[in-house]
């Protein structure tokens, strides 16, 4: 059988069987007869020149070759479904659905006015937002789950473009009446005598803090036992309970979770995280997604988020 005899239905059949572990269940999901599904898998295996599935009387299991092929097949299906969705959006005339992955602070502070204006301008376009940590944002863009992401550069992934949007200055979050509040100008050295609370290593903020000692004359001990939390809201509660203080960028510290706490910028040196627009290099945006991106860039250029948050465009 020639290569061009394979189609997207072969990949979809293989992925569905692999995920369900049963030809009977997979045939039901795909609305096919079991004999048709079996023939489709056989065609795929004949083209590959080897078996991908091990069949027993009770279940179907991936063999080593099938395990290696499964993530490739899923990525091909994701790319195809996304491309088809984009074509349908164009055919419908500025309709469809746009997805954005971003950090919680970007979702609560940066996006509401943008979404409000865009939705009033294009009420027929669906919008869905996914808040995630830096690693999750990158993965959602890579998997084509969203059109683009807004967050930090977590891994410098070779398949992603990172366009800087904002420079978000680092400072310290303090509970009321903390002794450091009496200091007019705080520097990094003054934090050494205080208990620090950190976000976990899968966040973009923590990833950058881990790089700072090698890039700037700042001492941060991240090797010993640490007090860590996985999200900014939890971090705020620990600071509020006076279990320590936290180093955060201004945007993250300005969300509702930190109400009643105090943010003070850090000097000597002045350091900032970069918030980027993340897009996948091999994928072009649909017209509506490109329009939303352009409105985002225009809004960032007229940034009114505060003196500690600067435009990077």
Secondary structure as GFF3:
##gff-version 3
##sequence-region A 1 313
A	DSSP	three_ten_helix	3	5	.	.	.	ID=ss1
A	DSSP	alpha_helix	8	20	.	.	.	ID=ss2
A	DSSP	alpha_helix	23	30	.	.	.	ID=ss3
A	DSSP	alpha_helix	34	48	.	.	.	ID=ss4
A	DSSP	beta_strand	53	55	.	.	.	ID=ss5
A	DSSP	beta_strand	60	62	.	.	.	ID=ss6
A	DSSP	alpha_helix	64	91	.	.	.	ID=ss7
A	DSSP	beta_strand	96	102	.	.	.	ID=ss8
A	DSSP	alpha_helix	104	109	.	.	.	ID=ss9
A	DSSP	alpha_helix	111	121	.	.	.	ID=ss10
A	DSSP	beta_strand	125	131	.	.	.	ID=ss11
A	DSSP	alpha_helix	134	142	.	.	.	ID=ss12
A	DSSP	beta_strand	148	151	.	.	.	ID=ss13
A	DSSP	beta_strand	160	174	.	.	.	ID=ss14
A	DSSP	three_ten_helix	179	182	.	.	.	ID=ss15
A	DSSP	beta_strand	186	187	.	.	.	ID=ss16
A	DSSP	three_ten_helix	188	193	.	.	.	ID=ss17
A	DSSP	beta_strand	196	199	.	.	.	ID=ss18
A	DSSP	alpha_helix	204	215	.	.	.	ID=ss19
A	DSSP	beta_strand	227	229	.	.	.	ID=ss20
A	DSSP	alpha_helix	232	240	.	.	.	ID=ss21
A	DSSP	beta_strand	245	249	.	.	.	ID=ss22
A	DSSP	alpha_helix	250	253	.	.	.	ID=ss23
A	DSSP	three_ten_helix	256	258	.	.	.	ID=ss24
A	DSSP	beta_strand	262	267	.	.	.	ID=ss25
A	DSSP	beta_strand	272	280	.	.	.	ID=ss26
A	DSSP	alpha_helix	287	301	.	.	.	ID=ss27
A	DSSP	beta_strand	309	311	.	.	.	ID=ss28
###
